[in-house]
Amino acid sequence: MQADEDLSIDSEEEEDLVNRFEITVDKGQEPTRIDKFLTDRIERISRTKMQAASAVGNITVNGKTVKSNYKIRPLDEISLIIPRPVGYTKLEAENIPLDILFEDDEVVVLNKQAGLVVHPGVGNFTGTLVNALMYHFKSLPINGDETRPGLVHRLDKNTSGIMVIAKTDYAMSHLAKQFFDRTIERNYVALVWGDIEQEEGTIDVNIGRSHRQRQQQDVFPNGEDGKHAVTHYKVLERFGYTTLVSCKLETGRTHQIRVHMKYIGHAVFSDERYGGDKILAGTIYSKYKQFAENCFEMCPRHALHARSLGFEHPTTKEWLFFEKEPPKDMSNVIEKWRNYAKNLEIES
């Protein structure tokens, strides 16, 4: 499964919520693998999670990190730090309005508003698209994660645009294969900083979690880390100090467009996480600075919109294509830059 950015849990709003366990091993304890010992002792924590905690150094014995196969000894002092969704008990249906573009027995196509988190995660267990889906559609298929019913891809919290939701197990499997085979057609529109030199191009650079900033993704040009990521872009309009581009995804990595555009020196406008919320191109005059700051206020989120989506219907095999222009916050700021560019031409 892929997405504008990956179906993995988005760290967009993730918080450092952890539980710490301190355990002293009994005097008569027989030698036992520490992951098995802890799984038996701590409720609702799997051995896989335990091994993951060990891999990142979150299990210590007598003050020293140990591997998951460490054999505990009597009176060992064990410390475990493990992420836990504090307060999470059960997903609840919520009456959150949805902009539905198409619906039949197999699929739903909707236009997600900016600011809506797609699925629950640490720090976001209510008010998500999944909570809304549970209210509007009583039974949706689950593919390995009960917190993501119906989902075959996702969008970042502040990315607006078109998504497809599966209503049946068959539709979910069919759509997932289309994403895997890269036959789904996805096009985005983005306002980015600077005047892009080429009319069109392809960015083919690996993307993975940043080694420096845990909540960010980064590029790995030498392919030494991360996952293969390909973005095709094309200039739609030039506004002097910003450019309107369309982006076509070949892969779906977390924050892919935002990271790739930053990599080529054209961060997405108003993208706080990747530096686009600062004035990255333009003049030094105070009047321009005020203009740019007004633009930030008009669109206080990254200016990225999933404009179109095309796919084969799971049962009818008909090719379906949906398109939706950016919402007012983004369209208004684009128009503001368009008018600014026209004034620049007149003055020159």
N, C-alpha and C positions, 0 to 999 in steps of 0.2 A: 504494500500500500504506500502511496506517495501523496504528497500534498504540496501547496505553496509552501510549501515549506514543510515537510515530513510529518508523519503521523505519530512521531514520538512525542512524549509529553512536553508541551511547550514550557520553557523556563521563563517565559515572558513575565509572569507575575509570581514566580516561585520565591518562597521565603525560606530562611534557614530554620525550619521547624524540626527539631530532633528530640528523641528520647535518649536518655542516658541510663544505663543499667550498671549497677555495681554489685558483683556477686563474689562471695568468699566460698571456695570449694570446701566441702565437708572433710573432716579428718579421714573418714573411711572410704572416700571416693576412689573407685578403681579407674585406671587410665582409660580415657575416652576422648574421641575426637571432639574438639571444642565446638565445632559447628553443630554436631549432634546433641551435645550436652546443652547448649544454649537453646536450640530449637525445642528440646523437651521441656526446658524450664520456663521459656517465655511464650506466652499465648499469642497466637495469630502472627507469628514471624516464621517465614519459610526458611528452609536451609539455603535456598538460592540467595535470598536477601542476606543471610548470614555470611555466605561466601563472598558476596559483593562488598559487604562491610569490611571483611578481612582484606580484600584486594586493595582497598584504598587506605588501609591502616587504621581502621576504626575499631579494631579489637586489640586490646592490650592485656597482657598478663604480667603482673608485678611490674607494671610501668613500661613494658617493652611490647612492641607490635609483634603479632604472631600470625601465622597462616591458618587457614581453616582446618588443616589437618593436624594442627598441634594437639598433642595428647595432654590433657589436664592432669595435674597432680594435687594431692591433698593440700589444702590451705592456700592454693593459688588465689591471688586477688585479680579477678577479671573485671575489665571495664569495656562496655560496649556502647557505641554511639550509632544510632540508626535512624534514618528519616522515618517519620510517622505522620500521617495526615491527622493532626490533632483536631478533635471535634467531629470527624467524619463518621457517620454511622450508616446512613442510607440515602441514596439518591431520591430526591423528591420532585414530583412534577410541579412546574410553575407556569402560570399563565403569562408568558412573555410573548408579545406579538411577533409574528413571523411574516416576512414579505415573500409569499409563495408564488413562484412564477409558473410552476407546472406540478401536477400531481396525478398519479394513477395508482393502480394496485401494487406496482413494483418499486417506483421511485418517487422522490420529491426533489424538486429543484427550487432553491430559494436564494434570495439576495440577503446576505448577512450584513447587518449594520456594523459600523466601526464601534469598538468599545465592548463588543460582546465576545467573551471567552467561549471557545468552542466546546471544550469538555472539562469536567472537574479535574482538579489537580491540587497540589499543596497550596493552600491559601485561597482556593476558589472551588467551593463545594456547592454554591448556590448561584443563581443568576446566570447560568451558562446556557449555551445553545442546547446542550443535551437535556437540561432541565425543561426547556421549552418543548423539545421534541417529545419528551415523555408525557407532556400535557396534551399536545395536539394529536399525537399518534400513540395509541395505547400499547401497541406491541411492535417492537422493532428488533431486528436480529442483532445478535452479539457475536463478535468475532474475536474471542480470546480476552476481552477486557469488558467487564460489565459496566464500567463507567463511560463507555463510548458506544452505546447502542445506535446502529444505523450508520455509523461513520466509516467512510472509506478514504477520506482525506480531510484536511482541515485548513483553516486560515489563521494567521496570527490574530490576537485580540483586536488590534487596531487596523487590520487590513479589512476593508469592506469588499463585498462582491459575491459572486455566484459559487454555490456549492451544490453538490448532488448528495442525497441521502438515500440509502437503501431501505426498503420497507420489508423485504423478504430475505431469507438466507440465500436463495438462488441469486437474487439481484446483487447482494453483497459480494458473493463469490465472483460473479460475472464482472462487476465493476472493478473489483480488486485486481482481477487479471488484466483488465484494460489499462489500469494505472501501471501495473507491473510491465506490461508489454509496450507501454508508452504510446498507446493509440488514442488516449484521451487528448483532446486538443484544449489547451489552456492558454489564454492570453490575458495579460495584465497591462494596465497603464500606470505609469509612474511619472511624477514630476521630480527631476533630479537637479542637483546643483551643477553649474558650469555649462559651457557650450561644447557638447560632445563633438569631437573632430570628425569621426566617420559617420556616414549616414546610417550604417547598420554594421553589426558585428556579432561575434559569438564569444562568450566567456566560458572557457572550459578549464576550470580550476577546482580542485577538491575543496570541500567544506567540512568542517568538524568543530567540535566544541573548543573554544579558546583555552589555551594552556594558562593564560594570564587572567582572564575574566570569565568566571564560571557561567555567568548568565548570557554570555555572548558567543556567537559563532565566529570562526576565523577561516581564512583561506590557507591552503597548504599547496603552494605552486609546484613544489617538487614531488608531490604525490606521496610524501612520506607519512602522511596521516590524513584523517578525514575520509569522506566518501566522494565518489565521482559526482560532479555537478556541472550541468550545462545550461546556460541561459543564452537565448538569442534575443538581441534587441534591435530596434529600428527607430530612428528619429521621426517623430510626428510633427513637432513644431519647435522652433527655436525662439527663445525669449531673451536672448542676450546673455544674461547671467544664470538662467535656468533653461532646462530642455525638457520637453514632454516626449516620453518614449513609450513604445509598446514593448513588452517582454513576453517571449514565448518560452515556456519551461519544457525542457526535455527530461529533467529529473525533478524531484521534489524534496529538497533538503531544507532543514529548519532555517528560516530567514534567508533563503537562497538569493532572491533578487536584491534584498537590502545589502547583503554581504558582497555579492558580486559587483554591484554598482559602486559600492565604496572602494572595492579593490581597483577598479579602473579610474578612480579619482572623481566619481560623480555620485556622492552619497544622496540617498533619497531625501527630498526636502522635508524638513521638520521631524526627521528621524532621530529621536533623542538617544536611542541606544547606540547608533552608529555615527554620531557626530553631525547629522544633518540638521540639527536644531540650532546650529550656529551659522553665521554669514560666511559662506565659503567661497563666494565669488561676488564681484561687484566693485563699486567705487569706495572711496573713503569719506564721501560727503555725508554729513549728518542727515540730510533729507532722504538719501537712499537708505541709510540705516533705519530710519523711522518707517520707511516703506516696507522693508524686509521684516521688521518686528511686527508690523500690522498684519503681514501675511502669516506669520507664525500664529498670531492670535486667531486668524480666520480658520486656520487648519492646524489645530494643536495636536496632531497625530501624524505619523508618517504618511506621505501622500502616495499611497499605493492602493490600487483597486483591481480586483479580479473581474475584468470586464466581460469576458466571454468563456463559455465552456461547451465543448462538443463531445458527444459520446454515442456509442451504439446502445439502443434500448435493449435491456437484457432478454426480453421475450419476443418483441416484435422485430428486432434486429434493424429497426429504423434508425437512421442517423438523426440525432436530436442536437440542435444548436440553440444556445441561449446567450443573449447579450444584454447588458445593463450598463448605462453610463454612470460615471462616478457620482456620489451624493453631493449635496450642496456645499459642504465644507471644502471638498477638494475641487469641485467644478468652479466655485467662486474664486478660489485662490489662483486657479489656472487662468481664469478670465482677467484677474487683476494683473498677473504677469504679462498676459497677452496685450493688455492696454498699455502697460509700462513699456513694452518693447516697441509698440507703435509710436509712442511719444519719443523714444530714443531715436527712431528713424527720422521723425520730423525735425528734431533738434539738430541732427547731424546733416 
